[in-house]
Amino acid sequence: MNIEPVENLPAPEYPDKYSDEIQNLLTTTYPRRWIIKPLVVGALTVTAALSLSSCRIFGTIGSTDGLQSTYIPIFEYGNGTGSVGCDAVSAPVFMSEEEAFVIMQAAFAEAKLTLSNQALSVKNATRPIVDQYSHQSENYISGKKRDALETDGTLELDQSIPVVFVSLDELYAWQRAGGSYSTASIFRFKDAARVLADNNPGLIVFYDPVTNLWEKPVSGGSRAETVEQAQAESGRLLRQQVLAFIEWLQAETSR
């Protein structure tokens, strides 16, 4: 058998690392150690589309004097759950804090309200201790801890009201120390947001809705197009959280 050099090597039918689709895939993977945060311009595009898709008439906001002692509920739009690792059936699309802020700010602006990016430090706030390796929903919140809480912005009314968006960064920071480990992790944003809202009066809490790729299939579309659809769906759900809060606020301050 004589070994000879190959003169014409046919291109493989599967995508290689230089193809556009794989390049897009590599920039939209989801485990934290791989993720590259999407550009804020993407959130602006989503927000513009959402704002044009519906119109809502808002009333006036009354005095917020009693709001600092009021436990503000979360508004449940989006399952807020995603898993990564060996047991993940579908890839979750997480939302960065930068994207979330743009979407929330635009939603508040629809009601002529101002969300500033001024972060406040809430001293002795009660925040959850989470266990991302527990796959039993009732065990995900493994405890609570008194700690300083950095907010993501401030709603400027007749007084400044702190706003928190529960993102992947918070859930990693709130992970309990020690215990067992696993190659799979689950993140329950809504459960963590509920602990914050139920234990800290005067705190406005929103959470990452998390859209999984299988929830927004694209018939014949590329992986990148599917990711964009999932991002748009998460943007729509976060906007609904904000608008529901505004309606609650109007009713609460008109009493």
C-alpha positions in Angstrom: 0.0 0.0 0.0 1.5 3.3 -1.1 0.6 6.4 0.9 0.1 9.4 -1.3 -0.9 13.1 -0.5 -4.5 14.1 -0.9 -4.7 16.7 -3.6 -8.4 17.6 -3.4 -9.9 17.3 0.0 -13.7 17.6 -0.1 -15.2 20.0 2.4 -17.1 18.2 5.3 -20.9 18.5 5.3 -21.0 19.3 9.0 -20.2 22.9 10.1 -16.7 23.5 11.2 -15.4 26.1 13.7 -15.0 28.7 10.9 -18.6 28.7 9.7 -20.9 31.6 10.5 -23.4 29.5 12.3 -20.9 28.0 14.7 -19.3 31.4 15.3 -22.8 32.7 16.4 -23.4 29.6 18.5 -20.1 30.1 20.3 -21.1 33.6 21.3 -24.5 32.6 22.6 -23.7 29.6 24.8 -25.2 29.6 28.3 -23.0 28.2 31.1 -21.4 31.1 33.0 -17.8 30.0 32.2 -18.5 30.3 28.4 -21.1 33.1 28.2 -20.4 36.4 26.5 -23.0 39.0 27.5 -25.1 40.1 24.5 -24.7 43.6 23.4 -27.1 46.2 24.9 -28.0 47.2 21.3 -29.8 43.9 21.0 -31.9 44.8 24.0 -32.7 48.2 22.4 -33.9 46.4 19.3 -36.1 44.1 21.2 -37.5 47.0 23.3 -38.3 49.0 20.3 -40.3 46.1 18.8 -42.1 45.5 22.1 -43.0 49.1 22.5 -44.5 49.3 19.0 -46.4 46.0 19.4 -48.9 47.3 22.1 -50.1 50.4 23.7 -51.4 50.9 27.2 -52.9 54.0 28.9 -51.7 54.6 32.4 -53.2 56.7 35.2 -51.4 58.9 37.7 -49.2 57.8 40.6 -50.2 59.1 44.0 -48.1 59.7 47.1 -45.7 56.9 47.8 -45.3 57.8 51.5 -46.3 54.4 52.7 -44.4 52.4 50.1 -41.2 52.0 52.1 -43.1 49.9 54.7 -45.1 47.9 52.1 -44.0 44.5 50.9 -44.2 44.8 47.1 -45.2 41.5 45.3 -43.4 40.1 42.4 -45.3 39.9 39.1 -45.1 36.5 37.6 -44.4 36.7 33.9 -42.0 33.9 32.8 -41.2 30.6 34.5 -37.8 32.0 35.6 -36.1 28.6 35.6 -33.2 27.3 33.6 -30.7 24.4 33.9 -27.3 23.8 32.4 -25.1 20.7 32.4 -25.6 17.1 31.9 -29.4 17.0 32.5 -30.3 20.1 30.5 -33.0 19.1 27.9 -33.1 22.6 26.3 -30.7 25.4 26.6 -31.8 28.4 28.6 -31.3 32.0 27.3 -30.3 34.1 30.2 -30.6 37.9 30.3 -27.8 40.2 31.3 -28.3 43.0 33.8 -27.5 45.5 31.0 -30.2 44.2 28.7 -32.7 44.0 31.6 -32.1 47.6 32.6 -32.7 48.9 29.1 -36.0 47.0 28.8 -37.1 48.0 32.3 -36.2 51.7 31.7 -38.2 51.7 28.4 -41.2 50.1 30.0 -41.3 52.7 32.9 -40.9 55.4 30.3 -44.2 54.3 28.7 -45.9 55.4 31.9 -43.7 58.6 32.0 -41.8 57.2 34.9 -38.0 57.5 35.3 -35.8 54.5 36.2 -32.3 55.8 36.9 -29.2 53.8 37.0 -28.3 55.1 40.4 -27.5 52.1 42.5 -28.3 52.1 46.2 -27.0 49.9 48.9 -29.7 48.4 51.1 -28.2 47.6 54.5 -29.2 44.4 56.4 -31.4 43.2 53.6 -32.7 39.6 53.7 -31.6 37.7 50.7 -31.9 34.0 49.8 -29.2 31.3 50.1 -29.6 29.1 47.0 -28.5 25.6 46.1 -28.0 25.3 42.3 -27.2 21.6 42.7 -30.5 20.7 44.3 -33.0 19.5 41.7 -35.9 19.5 44.2 -37.7 22.8 43.9 -38.6 22.9 47.6 -34.9 22.6 48.5 -33.6 25.3 46.1 -33.9 28.0 48.8 -31.7 26.5 51.5 -31.8 29.5 53.8 -31.8 33.2 54.2 -29.0 35.7 55.1 -28.9 39.3 56.3 -26.5 41.1 54.0 -25.9 44.4 52.2 -27.8 44.4 48.8 -26.7 46.4 45.9 -29.6 47.5 43.8 -29.7 47.8 40.0 -31.4 51.2 39.8 -33.8 53.6 41.4 -37.4 54.5 40.4 -37.6 58.2 40.8 -41.1 59.1 42.2 -41.7 61.6 45.0 -39.0 59.5 46.8 -36.4 57.2 45.4 -37.5 53.5 45.4 -34.8 50.8 45.0 -35.1 48.4 42.1 -33.5 44.9 41.9 -33.3 42.6 38.9 -32.4 39.0 39.9 -29.9 37.8 37.3 -27.5 35.0 37.0 -24.9 37.0 38.7 -27.0 37.2 41.9 -27.7 33.5 41.9 -24.0 32.7 41.7 -23.2 35.1 44.4 -26.0 33.7 46.7 -24.9 30.1 46.2 -24.5 28.3 49.5 -21.0 27.4 50.6 -20.0 23.7 50.9 -22.4 20.8 50.4 -22.6 18.5 47.4 -21.7 19.4 43.9 -23.0 18.2 40.5 -22.2 18.5 36.8 -25.7 20.0 36.4 -27.0 23.3 37.8 -30.5 24.7 38.0 -31.3 28.3 38.5 -34.7 29.4 39.9 -34.8 33.2 39.5 -38.5 33.6 40.4 -38.1 31.7 43.7 -35.1 33.9 44.7 -37.0 37.0 43.7 -39.9 36.0 45.9 -37.7 35.7 48.9 -36.3 39.2 48.3 -39.8 40.7 47.9 -41.4 38.9 50.8 -38.7 39.9 53.3 -37.7 43.5 52.3 -40.4 46.2 52.4 -40.1 49.0 49.9 -38.1 47.0 47.4 -39.1 46.5 43.8 -38.0 43.1 42.5 -38.0 41.8 38.9 -36.4 38.6 37.7 -35.0 37.0 34.6 -38.0 35.3 32.9 -35.6 32.7 31.2 -36.9 31.4 27.8 -35.6 28.0 26.9 -34.8 27.4 23.2 -37.4 24.7 22.8 -40.1 27.1 23.9 -39.5 29.3 20.8 -38.6 26.9 17.9 -37.8 28.4 14.5 -38.9 26.2 11.6 -36.0 25.9 9.3 -34.2 28.7 11.0 -30.6 28.8 12.3 -29.5 28.5 15.9 -28.8 32.2 16.0 -32.3 33.0 14.9 -33.8 30.8 17.5 -31.7 32.5 20.2 -32.9 35.9 19.0 -36.5 34.7 19.3 -35.9 33.5 22.8 -34.3 36.8 23.8 -37.3 38.7 22.3 -39.7 36.5 24.3 -37.8 37.1 27.5 -37.8 40.8 26.8 -41.6 40.7 26.3 -42.1 38.9 29.6 -39.8 41.3 31.6 -41.7 44.2 30.1 -45.0 42.6 31.3 -43.5 42.4 34.8 -42.8 46.1 34.8 -46.2 47.1 33.4 -48.0 44.9 35.9 -46.0 46.6 38.7 -47.0 50.0 37.4 -50.7 49.1 37.5 -50.3 47.7 41.0 -48.5 51.0 42.0 -51.3 53.1 40.6 -53.9 51.1 42.6 -51.8 51.1 45.7 -51.2 54.9 45.7 -54.8 55.9 44.9 -56.2 54.4 48.1 
